[in-house]
Amino acid sequence: MYCSIILLKNDVVLRMISRNETYTAAESYIADVLTFHDDYLLSNPNAVMNMDDCVRQTASMTFLGALSHYYIQRDIRNGPLRLQLTDSHASNIFVDRDWNMTSLVDL
């Protein structure tokens, strides 16, 4: 779901999440991500192939929205938020002369 945001930004969806916005709770982030996908379906006439595809996509988003609160752990929803590296590749790992990892980069 998160990777698709990057792809959808290049399409016709207006930016609804400000570049300067920082989320302090998981619920608000999930809500904005789901709204982003809803806006994509509403603003892009080619977002669906046919009526069945439209029903499947809207049902998936509704299902994710309805169940998302079950997957957010109550004790960490306001932080510390977990970091997820989606591109662990050798070129994103910095090491010192003794091959000890010093940094991870994920742009």
Helices and strands as residue ranges (DSSP letters): H 2-9, H 26-43, H 51-67, G 68-70, G 74-76, G 90-92, E 93-95, E 101-104
